Amino acid sequence: MKQFNVGIIGATGMVGQRFSLLLAEHPWFNVKVLAASPRSAGKRYEDAVGAKWAMKSPIPEKFRDMIVMDATADIEKIASQVDFVFCAVDMKKDEIKALEERYAKAECPVVSNNSAHRGTPDVPMVVPEINPDHIEIIKAQRERLGTKRGFIAVKSNCSLQSYVPALNPLMKDFGVKQAMVCTYQAISGAGKTFETMPEIIDNVIPYIGGEEEKSEQEPLKIWGHIEGDKIVSAEGPKISSQCLRVPVSDGHTAAIFVQFEKKPSKEEIIKAWKDYSGVPQELELPSAPKQFLHYFEEDNRPQAKLDRNLENGMAVSIGRLRDDIIWDYKFVCLSHNTLRGAAGGAVLMAELLAAKGYFD
């Protein structure tokens, strides 16, 4: 695979920091630009991040002295130096929408970690193992934007990346009628650490703004189909969700209850999970987990502390599959929210786009 020059827009935030670690030694992607807000622009990356560095690993040596560019003022300059950018900025939704479109119109493709364009009908929202074909809508999006190379592709919300992958292999053969999910979400999902979020210690907060709507709506776009110049969301299955913030550093856990059109046996469900793989596994993309879904037989797994880093944090862990007295089955899932759920998922999507020629 050829090499691509890339930029990280929003490089000083928590997801931007995670991008820097993932891309420091990436075999295909070479980071040429780090960009952030005007207050960070002009500083060395190490100085711009300062005490905000929230990762367990240190800042990659090669990025310490890089001078941070201005994500908004330097768009043309950035676009001229890179083949595409990763975007993870902390701005208002309409500002993010406008910023990402400006990059796309400067003929710089955007692989976004932000939610702003998830509802845009011709912007693909991709979990690479589930709906890789949605990238084909990029042709229609380029026509709308009037671009040759530029486009926007987004990854979905981090909370649903634990349970949507578990439901997906069961849909075709058994028909998922409806599901109920309760997510227990790590503080890094809010860009926080225990130092910066003392109110979470010895506490559970039963509200995360906008999260429940995203958890119910976004899976339907992922399971939708392309019709003309837009992605049409699936009609179902209906998902009801509750989202809680819990005192965990990384890893979103989900408790799922599910009802089927045609109830499978436990063995059939576990086999469907074990056998499931997607395009990233076929193409052997660098960030793809070898085994996408891992089922644990132990009663007390998966656990965030033990299992979130499975396959470099890119696999989904499942456990505790059992009958339910109201629903057909219930089970528990776990995914790493800043790896599979955020930066890692975006890097995997970029690898898919690169392999399919969208950055050429």
TILUMVO-769870 format. One line per 10 residues: number of its first residue (from 1); their letters; for each residue x, y, z of C-alpha. Coordinates in pm, whole numbers. Layout:
NUM) a) X,Y,Z ~ ...
This chain:
1) mkqfnvgiig) 0,0,0 ~ 129,346,-84 ~ 195,603,188 ~ -46,889,261 ~ 30,1219,431 ~ -233,1303,694 ~ -331,1577,936 ~ -492,1557,1280 ~ -741,1841,1328 ~ -816,1888,1698
11) atgmvgqrfs) -482,1730,1788 ~ -468,1860,2148 ~ -799,1707,2271 ~ -833,1359,2415 ~ -932,1190,2087 ~ -665,1392,1902 ~ -408,1265,2152 ~ -527,909,2089 ~ -491,968,1713 ~ -132,1083,1765
21) lllaehpwfn) -46,757,1947 ~ -220,537,1688 ~ -60,714,1391 ~ 294,756,1527 ~ 405,422,1377 ~ 125,359,1126 ~ 244,162,822 ~ 37,364,568 ~ -31,705,725 ~ 238,964,786
31) vkvlaasprs) 135,1259,1008 ~ 246,1584,844 ~ 17,1832,1023 ~ -115,1879,1377 ~ -381,2150,1402 ~ -594,2287,1684 ~ -760,2608,1806 ~ -601,2954,1767 ~ -479,2945,2129 ~ -265,2636,2052
41) agkryedavg) -153,2749,1705 ~ 213,2844,1672 ~ 318,2641,1976 ~ 517,2317,1985 ~ 276,2025,2022 ~ 420,1932,2362 ~ 368,2289,2488 ~ 19,2318,2335 ~ -96,1998,2508 ~ 89,2074,2831
51) akwamkspip) -78,1930,3140 ~ -380,1821,2931 ~ -198,1508,2805 ~ -436,1234,2923 ~ -285,918,2769 ~ -94,655,2965 ~ 184,649,2700 ~ 399,962,2656 ~ 367,1203,2361 ~ 534,1038,2059
61) ekfrdmivmd) 887,1174,2019 ~ 833,1268,1653 ~ 539,1499,1736 ~ 681,1685,2040 ~ 847,1964,1841 ~ 590,1986,1560 ~ 439,2335,1542 ~ 62,2328,1578 ~ -132,2494,1294 ~ -462,2682,1319
71) atadiekias) -742,2438,1228 ~ -966,2716,1092 ~ -732,2984,956 ~ -485,2746,786 ~ -726,2523,590 ~ -576,2593,244 ~ -222,2551,377 ~ -310,2224,554 ~ -497,2087,250 ~ -189,2148,33
81) qvdfvfcavd) 31,1935,262 ~ -185,1628,323 ~ -385,1360,139 ~ -663,1370,400 ~ -732,1473,761 ~ -871,1313,1075 ~ -1103,1555,1255 ~ -1182,1551,1628 ~ -1254,1909,1728 ~ -1437,2050,2027
91) mkkdeikale) -1670,2313,1876 ~ -2042,2380,1836 ~ -2218,2142,1598 ~ -2290,2400,1324 ~ -1928,2525,1343 ~ -1798,2169,1300 ~ -2031,2113,1002 ~ -1903,2428,833 ~ -1537,2350,913 ~ -1554,1995,776
101) eryakaecpv) -1725,2116,458 ~ -1453,2379,410 ~ -1186,2108,424 ~ -1382,1889,181 ~ -1428,2184,-58 ~ -1053,2252,-36 ~ -1025,1900,-192 ~ -910,1751,139 ~ -1108,1441,244 ~ -1220,1438,609
111) vsnnsahrgt) -1245,1126,826 ~ -1443,1261,1119 ~ -1482,1156,1477 ~ -1742,1431,1534 ~ -2119,1384,1540 ~ -2206,1695,1335 ~ -2243,1521,996 ~ -2379,1187,1116 ~ -2730,1287,1013 ~ -2626,1428,672
121) pdvpmvvpei) -2794,1190,420 ~ -2497,1161,180 ~ -2226,1134,447 ~ -2140,768,514 ~ -2133,667,882 ~ -1932,349,880 ~ -1844,63,1113 ~ -1609,-108,864 ~ -1707,-466,960 ~ -2079,-387,924
131) npdhieiika) -2158,-140,642 ~ -1842,-85,432 ~ -2056,-50,116 ~ -2192,285,245 ~ -1869,453,130 ~ -2011,430,-223 ~ -2234,732,-140 ~ -1919,947,-155 ~ -1967,982,-533 ~ -2306,1155,-476
141) qrerlgtkrg) -2163,1368,-194 ~ -1879,1489,-419 ~ -2135,1591,-680 ~ -2327,1794,-421 ~ -2011,1960,-287 ~ -1868,2014,-634 ~ -1542,1839,-543 ~ -1314,1595,-723 ~ -1133,1450,-418 ~ -1291,1614,-114
151) fiavksncsl) -1559,1441,94 ~ -1660,1375,455 ~ -1695,1030,613 ~ -1785,984,981 ~ -1767,714,1242 ~ -2068,643,1461 ~ -2119,721,1828 ~ -1888,531,2064 ~ -2168,394,2285 ~ -2326,179,2014
161) qsyvpalnpl) -1998,21,1901 ~ -2032,-243,2172 ~ -2385,-370,2103 ~ -2447,-302,1731 ~ -2161,-539,1631 ~ -2315,-808,1856 ~ -2665,-767,1709 ~ -2550,-742,1348 ~ -2459,-1112,1284 ~ -2796,-1221,1428
171) mkdfgvkqam) -3016,-1005,1206 ~ -3016,-1190,874 ~ -3089,-1542,998 ~ -3299,-1477,1308 ~ -3451,-1130,1258 ~ -3389,-898,1552 ~ -3735,-760,1631 ~ -3641,-516,1906 ~ -3374,-456,2164 ~ -3330,-270,2487
181) vctyqaisga) -2986,-150,2590 ~ -2838,15,2896 ~ -2485,153,2851 ~ -2237,217,3129 ~ -1999,468,2977 ~ -1642,557,3069 ~ -1539,911,3158 ~ -1291,934,2869 ~ -1605,948,2650 ~ -1656,1294,2798
191) gktfetmpei) -1289,1378,2741 ~ -1227,1346,3114 ~ -991,1172,3355 ~ -1047,1109,3727 ~ -840,1423,3796 ~ -1061,1642,3577 ~ -1393,1479,3675 ~ -1385,1441,4057 ~ -1767,1437,4072 ~ -1773,1087,3915
201) idnvipyigg) -1575,924,4198 ~ -1806,702,4408 ~ -2090,803,4176 ~ -2303,713,3873 ~ -2455,994,3664 ~ -2776,881,3488 ~ -2761,1132,3202 ~ -2528,1194,2906 ~ -2663,1469,2680 ~ -2789,1349,2340
211) eeekseqepl) -2649,999,2391 ~ -2974,805,2415 ~ -3113,952,2091 ~ -2786,868,1912 ~ -2789,513,2055 ~ -3141,458,1918 ~ -3114,638,1582 ~ -2760,585,1455 ~ -2782,202,1431 ~ -3070,248,1185
221) kiwghiegdk) -2848,457,955 ~ -2571,195,981 ~ -2822,-77,888 ~ -2975,139,613 ~ -2911,132,238 ~ -2810,368,-40 ~ -3099,494,-252 ~ -3002,740,-526 ~ -2805,1024,-368 ~ -2870,942,-2
231) ivsaegpkis) -2853,677,267 ~ -3201,572,379 ~ -3217,447,738 ~ -3357,102,815 ~ -3708,85,962 ~ -3596,-135,1249 ~ -3517,-304,1474 ~ -3648,-67,1738 ~ -3389,5,2007 ~ -3468,161,2344
241) sqclrvpvsd) -3167,289,2536 ~ -3053,439,2865 ~ -2700,578,2902 ~ -2517,621,3232 ~ -2176,770,3308 ~ -1981,543,3543 ~ -1646,576,3728 ~ -1439,384,3470 ~ -1144,540,3283 ~ -1191,362,2946
251) ghtaaifvqf) -1439,109,2807 ~ -1813,130,2748 ~ -2015,-165,2879 ~ -2366,-241,2751 ~ -2640,-467,2890 ~ -2863,-584,2603 ~ -3206,-748,2597 ~ -3323,-878,2261 ~ -3630,-1029,2096 ~ -3614,-1225,1770
261) ekkpskeeii) -3859,-1302,1489 ~ -3727,-1659,1502 ~ -3561,-1742,1833 ~ -3220,-1906,1783 ~ -3053,-2145,2027 ~ -2770,-2018,2245 ~ -2525,-2231,2045 ~ -2643,-2070,1720 ~ -2591,-1720,1862 ~ -2241,-1795,1992
271) kawkdysgvp) -2146,-1959,1662 ~ -2275,-1655,1469 ~ -2054,-1429,1685 ~ -1745,-1651,1655 ~ -1778,-1694,1278 ~ -1846,-1328,1202 ~ -1588,-1124,1016 ~ -1601,-842,765 ~ -1418,-660,488 ~ -1139,-530,724
281) qelelpsapk) -1050,-892,811 ~ -1061,-1000,442 ~ -840,-709,338 ~ -617,-757,647 ~ -627,-383,719 ~ -350,-284,966 ~ -585,-184,1250 ~ -841,-464,1203 ~ -877,-715,1487 ~ -816,-1074,1373
291) qflhyfeedn) -1130,-1183,1563 ~ -1389,-903,1565 ~ -1625,-1050,1828 ~ -1493,-1245,2129 ~ -1735,-1447,2343 ~ -1633,-1516,2705 ~ -1774,-1827,2875 ~ -1688,-1701,3227 ~ -1977,-1556,3432 ~ -1783,-1243,3530
301) rpqakldrnl) -1660,-1128,3188 ~ -1621,-907,2996 ~ -1476,-654,3240 ~ -1358,-308,3134 ~ -1032,-334,3327 ~ -943,-679,3190 ~ -1085,-680,2839 ~ -1101,-328,2692 ~ -756,-360,2529 ~ -834,-688,2353
311) engmavsigr) -668,-688,2008 ~ -527,-336,2063 ~ -868,-217,2180 ~ -1027,-291,1840 ~ -1222,-609,1925 ~ -1567,-627,2086 ~ -1613,-852,2391 ~ -1940,-1033,2468 ~ -2046,-1246,2762 ~ -2328,-1366,2990
321) lrddiiwdyk) -2566,-1482,2716 ~ -2874,-1622,2889 ~ -3251,-1663,2864 ~ -3472,-1385,2994 ~ -3823,-1403,3143 ~ -3954,-1111,2933 ~ -3720,-1100,2632 ~ -3573,-1392,2435 ~ -3215,-1335,2557 ~ -2991,-1095,2744
331) fvclshntlr) -2614,-1050,2729 ~ -2335,-802,2805 ~ -2093,-629,2564 ~ -1782,-416,2601 ~ -1576,-202,2365 ~ -1290,44,2414 ~ -1454,382,2361 ~ -1151,585,2251 ~ -1001,303,2039 ~ -1275,102,1862
341) gaaggavlma) -1527,369,1958 ~ -1336,679,1849 ~ -985,725,1707 ~ -921,357,1632 ~ -1253,320,1451 ~ -1173,629,1243 ~ -825,497,1155 ~ -980,164,1049 ~ -1234,350,833 ~ -949,552,675
351) ellaakgyfd) -766,226,599 ~ -1080,96,428 ~ -1112,420,225 ~ -742,404,133 ~ -767,37,26 ~ -1069,122,-190 ~ -890,413,-363 ~ -1084,708,-215 ~ -770,908,-129 ~ -604,861,-470
